[in-house]
Amino acid sequence: MCAIEAGRRGRRVVVIDHANAPGEKIRISGGGRCNFTNRDTGPKNFLSSNPGYAISALRRYTPQDFIRRVDARGIAWHDKTLGQLFCDGSARQIVTMLTDDLREAGGELRLSTSIEGIERGTDGLRVDTTGGALACRSLVVASGGKSIPKMGATGLGYEIAERFGLKLRPTRAGLVPLTLEPGLLGRLTPLTGVSVQARVRHGKTAFEEGLLFTHRGLSGPAILQISSYWREGEEIALSLAPGVDLFARLREARASNGRQSPATALSAFLPKRLAQFVVEGEAGTGNLADLSDKALRRLDEAVNDWRVKPAGSEGYRTAEVTLGGVDTEGLDSRTMQAREVPGLYFIGEVVDVTGWLGGYNFQWAWSSGWVAGQTA
């Protein structure tokens, strides 16, 4: 995005990528269909030590701006849920759109090329690569974070920032499945593969989306979302039948058909295996008629206020993003340029701006890239 915009301004542009193919994270995103933006993108959808930093870029280049670009290329798309937009076809269409735009803007893409060193000169910056040295007036770092190293992710952007005296905010895996301690994980083994619509809360932050029990712990959109807020040693609260007053519904079921089992009654609101697991842990054997109001309340709390303390996360191996990064204090939000290093820019995930799951991180990439491209 940055190179396209700079090229359209008449700048000579080279994009250096150590990967063998461009846009691999785009290609694998959204199950191969690329959740390329979110209609509802706003500052509220991002985590940063400076929540206001992203406002300027997001206002100047909006989701609708990117949608117009997609439409102009004839790429069909659909609105899936919660403002998330996906390609009807392959995510490769987005990659092709961008590489075509780059070529048409006069930019050059150099793949399989690694950075060996960067130095300040009297008239800009010198970049040494495996393909030779380059002198430039502007250097834009769009290297992403550490998530999914098998896709080629590295900490290069952070190293460049430190090399030039910029501060870093601590980094950690974000939008990542959470793991559980062996004892709890063993008890949950029968639930592996079970999914449910859930409300997951950490402090005052909550997300209501899908939750999936896995052989390592908990995953699904709701868990990935809350993982960006959770820290080791803290607990999260799960509501597995959000919006349902289970105590009242179970009392009604007891009054109308007390001979049915609690698991049967719960299975009207939960997957059968999950209902059975909850009942075995809280009510034991017997029929609904055998359970007191106190027992029914325990079942309600076990389903809708289940407190879990994750042991950790699956880390960068499966994380969709990296939290933290280049401290925005050292960057100009209007240009993305380093305040103390003229000609050096940082955009996208390498910066301490991290979006929610659902197309927000792509929009930050498009917006921050567009902004830097207006001046770099």
N, C-alpha and C positions, 0 to 999 in steps of 0.2 A: 504493500500500500504506500509506504513512504517513497520507495524508489519510483513507483508509477507517477506519483504526484510531483516529485522532484524532476523527473524526466519530462513531464508535461510543461514544466516551467523552463525547459531548455537546458537543464543541468545534465552534465555527463555523469551517468550513474552505472556503478557496478555492484551487483549483489553477490556476496561471497557466502557460500554454504558448504559445510564440510560433508553434508549428506550426498548420497548418490542420486537422489530424486528430490524435487522440491515439494514442500507442503505435505510431508508425511503425516503430521498430526491432523491436518485438515482431512486427509484421505481416510484416516481410521475413525474420525469423529462421528458421533451420531449413528453408530452401527453401520458406517459406510455411506451415510446419506447427509452428513454434515449439518449440524444444528448451527447454521451460520450467523444467526443473530436472535435477539429477543425483542419483540415489539415494546415491551414494558421497561426497557433498559433505563436506569437512572442511578444516581450516586448511591441510593439506598441498597443497591444490589452488589455493592463492592466492599471489601475489607481493606483497610489501609490505616497506617498510623496517622495519616492526614486525610480524613474522609472527603474533604473538599477538593482535593487535588484533581480528581477526574472530571469535575463538573464542566470545566471549560471545553475540554476535548469532546466530551459526550454531547454537549450542546451544539458544537460547531459541525460535528459529523455524526449524524443520527442513524438509528436503524433504518429509517425510511430512505436515507441517502444510499445506504448499501443495497436495500431492496431495489431501488431504481437501477443500480448498476447490474444487479442480477437479472432484472427484467429486460434490460437493454441487450443482454447476451442471450435472451430467449431461454433462460434456465427455469424450468417449471419447479414450483415449490408448494408446500402446504403448511398450514398452521396446525401444529399437532396438539399442544396443550400448554396452558400457562404462558402464552405468548411466544412459545418456541417455534421457530421456523426451520423447516428441513427441505432439502432437495427432494423432488419426487424420484429422481434418478440417482446416479452416483455422485459422491462427494468430489470425485475427480473433476467434475464440471466446474467447481469453484476454483480448484487449482489451475485448470486450463484457462479460465477467465482471467485470473491474475497474471499468469505467465504471458498470455496473449497481450494483455494491457501493458505489461512491462516492455515487451518487444516493440509494440506499437509506439510506446513513449520514447523509444530509442535506448532503453536500458539493456544492460548485459547481465546474464546470469551465469556465474561460474560455480559449477558443482564440483564435489570431491576436492574441495580446496580448503585447507586449514590455515588458521592464523598462527603465525610463529612469533610475532612481536609487534608492538605498537609504540611509536615514539613521537614526541612533539617536535616539530620543526619550526623554523623561523616563519614559515608561511603555511601553517596547517599541521597535518599529521601524516606520518609515514606508517604504512601497514605492510609488514613482511608476511608473505603467504607462501605456501608450498608451490604456488604458481608464479612466484616472483613478487617484487615489491611494488607498492602503489603509493603515490602521493595524493593527498586529498585535502580539500578545504573543510569538508564536513565528513564526520564518521558517525554513523547511526548504529547503535547496538540494539539488535532485535533478536537476541539469541535465546529468549525464553528462559525457563528455569530448569530444575533438576528432575522434573517428573518424567517418568517412563524412559530411563536411560537406554533401554534396548532400541528405542527409536532414535538414539543419538543425542539425547539431552545431556548437557554438561553444565558446569558452573562457570563457563568462560566469561559470561557477561559480568558476573560478580568480580572476577579477577581483574577485568578491565577497569571496572569502577574503582576498586581499591588501588589499582596501579596509578590512577589519576587523583587519588585523595578523596573520593566520594565515600560517604558513609553507607553502611549496609544495615538493614533491619534483619534480625534473625530469620532464617528460612526454615520451613518445615513443610511436610507433605500436606496438601489440601485436597478436598473433594476425593476422599480416599476411604475404602472400607475399614471398619474397626474390628480389632481382634479381641477375643475374650480369654480369661484365664482358664486353664485346663479343666478345673472342676465344673464351672458353669458350661463350658463348651461341651464337655462330656454329656451333661444333662440335656443339652439342646441338640445333640446329634440326630434324634428322630425327626427334627424339624428342618434338616438340611434340604434346601430346595423349595421350602414353603415361602410364599410371598403374600403380603397383605398391605392394604392401604393403611398408613399409620401417621400419627402425629408424633414427631420426635422433638423433644425440647431440651435446651441447655440454658439455664438461667432464664432470661426474658426472650430468648430467641427460639423460634419454633418453625418447623416445616412440616407440611402435611402432603406426603407423597408416598411412593411405594417403598416398602421395606422387604428385604430378602434375608432369610437365614442361610448361612453358608457353612462349609466345613471348617472355616477359620473364625467365623463370628457373624457380624452383621454387615449387610451391604444394601444396595438399592438407593434410589435418589434421595430419600429422606435422610438416610445415614450419611451419604456423601456430603450433603448440604451441612449437616450439623457438625461433621468432622472438622470443618474449617474454624469452628468456634470452640470445640472441645480441646482440653489439655489433659495430659497424663495425671492420673490421680483423681480426676473429677468424674461425676456421674452424669448420665443422661436419663431422661424420663420418657418412656414409651407409652403411647396410647394406641392400642391395636384395634380399637373400635371407636375411633373419634366421632364425637357427636351423638353417641348412643348412651343413654342412661341405662346401663346394664342392670343395675340393682332393680330399677322399676320393671324392666322387661322380664327379669328372672322371677320376680314376685308374681307378675301376671301369669307367667308360664307355670309356676308352682300352683297357683290357684286354679288354673284351667286344666292342667294335666300333671298332677304331682307325681305320677308314676313314671314319667320319663326321666332319663338320666340327666344330670347337669351338663354333661358333654353334648348330648343331643340338643338341649336348649341353647347352649352357647354356639353350636355349629350353625345356627341361623345367622350369626353375625361374624363368625370366624371360620377359617379353613378347619376341616375336621381334625387334622392332626394337631393343630394349634389348640383347638378347644379341648381335646383330650389331655394335652400336656398341662394346660392351666388347671384343669379339674384334678388331675392326679397330684398336682403340687399343693392344692389348696383345700379340696373337698373330700378327697379319698373316694370310697365306694358309697353306694346308696342312691336313692332317688331324690328328686327335687323336694319331695314332701318331707324328707328327713333333714333338710337343711334349714337352719334358723336364719332370721334376717341378718344376724352378724356374719354367718357363713356366706350369705349371698353378697354382702358388702365386701368381704375378702376377695371373692371372685371378681367383683367389679374392679377393685383396686389392682388386682393381679393383672387384669387386662388393660385398664386405662390409666394406671399410674405405676407402671412397672419400672423400678429404678435399677439401672444397670451401670456398673463401673467398668468400662472397657479396659483391657490390659494395655492396649496400644493400637497402632494402625498398621496397615500393610506397607506403609512407607512409599518412597518414590517409585518403587517397582510398578505399582498400579495407580498411583495418584494422578489425577487429571491435571492438577496445577501445583505450583509452588507458592506458598504464602511467604510474605516478606520480600526482601530483595533490595534494590537500590533505593535509598532513602529519598523520598520526594522533596525533602528540605533542600537538597542540593540541586534540584531541577526546576526550571521555569515551566509552569503548567500551560502557558500560552504557546510554547514552542517545543517543549521536551528537551531543551538544551541544558547542559550542565552550567550552573551559574558561574563557576570559577574556571571552566575550561571551554573557551569559545570553540565552536565547531564540533563538540562532542555531544551526542544525543543518546538518550535511552528511552525505548518505547516497548509497549507490550508487557508480557509476563515478567520480564527481568526487573521491572519496576515494582515497588511495594504497592501494587494495586491488584487485588485478586477478586474476580467475580464469582457469583453463585453459579451453580450448575444450570445449564439451560440456554446457552448461546451468549451469555454475558461476556465471557472472556474473549470470544471472537470479536464481539463488538468493540471491546476495549482495544484489541489489536488493530481493527480497522480505524477507529477514531484516533488513537494515539499516532498511528502511522500516517494518517492523513494530515494531522496537525504538523508533525515534524516535517512532512514533505512540502509544506508551504514555505519553509524557511531554510531547510538544510541544503 
